[in-house]
Amino acid sequence: MNTLSISEPQALAWVRWWVASGQGADTSWQLGRASLGPEWQARLRAAPPWVEQHLGLRAAWPEPPNPGLLPLLGLDAGQWQRVLQLAVAVCSGSQSETGLVLDEADRTWCRRLGRALQPGHWLPGHWHDGGIELQGLRLLRAWVGEPVWQRLRLGFARPMVEAAEQQAFEELPPARLNALWQAVGWYALTFITQGPFHVDPSQPELESSPGVA
C-alpha cells in the first residue's frame, strides 16, 4: 500500500483516529453493565485506556495510513451503508441483489466498474452469503486488514459485525480490493459533496482492465 501521498495532516488524522476509535464505537458495543445510565456510559467512553481494554483492543503502534480509507473515516452510519451497498453492487455484477437501495445511475456505474474489475474471477463463490451489509463488511474487512479492522468495526452494529466475522475471505488480490474500494469511496464522497451523478446509459460499458491483477 502506497503511503507516499499521505500529507502530514492526514497522517496526524490517522493517528488520532487510531487512538480514539473506541470512543466513537456504535452504542451496540455496550460499555460496562447494562444498568449504567447514559451519563456513566459517556464518562466511560471518555477514558480511552479503559475503553480499549473493554473492547479488546490491543495497545499497538498505528498501522501505516490507508489512503483510500482515510477520507471515509468521517462518514456517518447512513453514508457507510451506501458505501457498502455500492461495493456489493459492483461485485454482484448483473446478478440482482435483494436489498440494494440504489438508483439506476448508481447501478449502471457499478456494473461498469464490475466489468473492469471482474470480481467473479477472484471472489470466492460463497462471498454473497447473508445480507447486503454482511457482504459489504466482509469485503471491507478483507481490504483494510485485521489490525485496522479491529478498530474500524467498532463503528458498525456489534451483532452485524459478529455475524460478518463468522466468515473471512482469505488471500484476495490486494490490487483488486484497492481498486474496488478506492473507486467506491471516490464515487460515494463525490455524491456527498456534489450531488447525484449523471451516468449516460448509452455509453459503452468498460472492458476488463489488464493492468489490475
C-alpha positions in Angstrom: 0.0 0.0 0.0 1.4 3.3 -1.1 1.6 5.9 1.7 3.9 8.3 0.0 0.9 10.5 -0.9 -0.1 11.0 2.7 0.3 14.5 3.9 1.3 15.4 7.5 -2.2 16.5 8.5 -3.6 13.3 7.0 -1.1 11.2 9.0 -2.0 13.1 12.1 -5.7 12.5 11.5 -5.0 8.8 11.0 -3.1 8.5 14.4 -5.9 10.4 16.2 -8.5 8.0 14.7 -6.4 5.0 15.7 -6.0 6.2 19.3 -9.6 7.3 19.8 -11.5 4.8 17.6 -13.0 3.1 20.7 -14.6 6.4 21.8 -16.7 6.5 18.6 -17.9 3.0 19.0 -21.5 2.2 18.0 -23.8 2.2 21.0 -24.3 -1.6 20.5 -20.8 -2.1 21.8 -22.0 -1.7 25.3 -19.5 -0.5 27.9 -19.8 -1.7 31.5 -23.0 -3.1 32.9 -26.3 -2.7 31.0 -27.8 -0.9 34.1 -25.4 2.1 33.7 -27.2 5.2 32.6 -26.2 7.4 29.6 -24.2 9.8 31.7 -21.9 7.0 33.1 -21.7 5.4 29.6 -20.5 8.8 28.3 -17.9 9.1 31.1 -16.5 5.6 30.3 -16.3 6.4 26.6 -14.1 9.4 27.5 -11.5 7.2 29.1 -9.5 5.7 26.1 -7.4 3.1 28.1 -10.5 1.7 29.8 -12.5 1.7 26.6 -9.7 -0.1 24.7 -9.4 -2.8 27.4 -13.1 -3.4 27.5 -13.4 -3.7 23.7 -10.4 -6.0 23.4 -8.2 -3.6 21.5 -4.5 -4.3 21.8 -2.2 -1.4 22.5 -0.2 -1.2 19.3 1.5 1.3 17.1 -0.8 2.6 14.3 -0.7 0.7 11.1 0.5 2.7 8.0 -2.2 5.1 6.9 -4.6 3.7 4.3 -5.0 6.5 1.7 -8.4 5.1 0.4 -9.8 4.6 3.9 -8.8 8.0 5.4 -11.5 10.1 3.7 -14.1 7.6 4.7 -13.4 7.7 8.4 -15.7 10.7 8.9 -18.8 9.1 7.3 -21.9 8.6 9.4 -23.9 5.4 9.6 -26.1 6.1 6.7 -23.2 7.1 4.4 -21.4 4.0 5.3 -24.4 1.9 4.4 -24.4 3.5 0.9 -20.7 2.7 0.6 -21.2 -0.9 1.5 -24.1 -1.2 -0.9 -22.0 0.2 -3.8 -19.2 -2.2 -3.1 -21.6 -5.2 -3.1 -23.4 -3.9 -6.2 -20.0 -3.8 -8.1 -19.2 -7.3 -7.0 -22.7 -8.7 -7.8 -22.4 -7.7 -11.5 -25.6 -8.4 -13.4 -26.9 -10.6 -10.6 -29.8 -8.9 -8.8 -29.1 -8.5 -5.1 -32.2 -8.2 -2.9 -32.0 -5.2 -0.5 -29.9 -2.9 -2.7 -31.2 0.7 -2.4 -29.5 2.3 -5.4 -30.9 4.3 -8.3 -30.4 3.4 -11.9 -27.4 5.7 -12.3 -25.7 4.0 -9.3 -26.4 0.6 -10.7 -25.1 1.5 -14.1 -21.9 2.9 -12.6 -21.5 -0.3 -10.5 -22.0 -2.6 -13.5 -19.4 -0.7 -15.5 -16.8 -0.9 -12.7 -17.6 -4.5 -12.2 -16.9 -5.3 -15.8 -13.4 -3.7 -15.4 -12.6 -5.4 -12.1 -14.1 -8.8 -13.0 -14.8 -9.8 -9.3 -16.3 -13.1 -10.4 -12.8 -14.3 -11.2 -11.3 -13.5 -7.7 -14.1 -13.6 -5.2 -14.9 -17.0 -3.6 -18.2 -18.5 -4.6 -19.7 -18.0 -1.2 -18.9 -14.3 -0.8 -22.6 -13.3 -1.2 -23.9 -15.4 1.7 -26.0 -13.3 4.0 -27.5 -9.9 3.5 -26.0 -6.8 1.8 -24.4 -5.4 5.0 -22.8 -8.7 5.9 -21.3 -9.0 2.4 -20.1 -5.4 2.4 -18.5 -5.7 5.9 -16.6 -8.9 4.8 -15.3 -7.1 1.7 -14.3 -4.1 3.9 -12.5 -6.3 6.4 -10.6 -8.1 3.6 -9.4 -4.7 2.3 -8.3 -3.0 5.4 -6.6 -5.9 7.1 -7.1 -7.3 10.6 -5.3 -4.7 12.7 -7.2 -1.8 11.2 -10.5 -3.8 11.1 -10.3 -4.3 14.9 -10.8 -0.6 15.3 -12.9 0.2 12.2 -15.5 -2.4 13.0 -16.5 -0.6 16.2 -18.3 2.0 14.1 -20.8 -0.7 13.0 -23.5 -2.5 14.9 -21.9 -5.2 17.0 -24.4 -8.1 16.1 -23.8 -7.4 12.4 -20.0 -7.3 12.8 -20.0 -10.6 14.8 -22.1 -12.2 12.1 -19.9 -10.9 9.3 -16.8 -12.2 11.2 -18.1 -15.8 11.1 -16.8 -15.9 7.5 -13.4 -14.5 6.3 -12.1 -14.0 2.8 -8.6 -15.4 2.5 -5.9 -14.2 0.1 -8.0 -11.9 -2.1 -5.8 -9.9 -4.6 -4.9 -6.6 -2.9 -4.7 -4.7 -6.1 -8.3 -5.6 -7.0 -9.6 -4.8 -3.5 -7.7 -1.4 -3.6 -9.2 -0.6 -7.0 -12.7 -1.6 -5.8 -12.7 0.5 -2.6 -10.9 3.5 -3.9 -13.4 3.7 -6.8 -16.4 3.2 -4.5 -15.0 5.7 -2.0 -14.5 8.3 -4.6 -18.0 7.8 -6.0 -19.7 7.9 -2.6 -17.7 11.0 -1.5 -18.4 12.8 -4.8 -22.1 12.1 -4.3 -21.9 13.6 -0.8 -20.1 16.8 -1.9 -21.5 17.4 -5.4 -24.8 15.5 -5.5 -26.0 12.7 -7.8 -24.1 11.6 -10.9 -25.4 11.7 -14.4 -24.4 8.4 -16.0 -25.2 8.2 -19.7 -26.7 4.7 -20.2 -25.9 5.0 -24.0 -22.2 4.9 -23.3 -20.5 1.5 -23.8 -19.5 -0.3 -20.6 -15.9 -0.6 -19.5 -13.9 -3.6 -20.6 -11.7 -5.6 -18.2 -8.5 -3.8 -17.4 -5.5 -6.0 -17.8 -3.4 -3.6 -15.7 -5.1 -4.6 -12.4 -4.0 -8.0 -11.1 
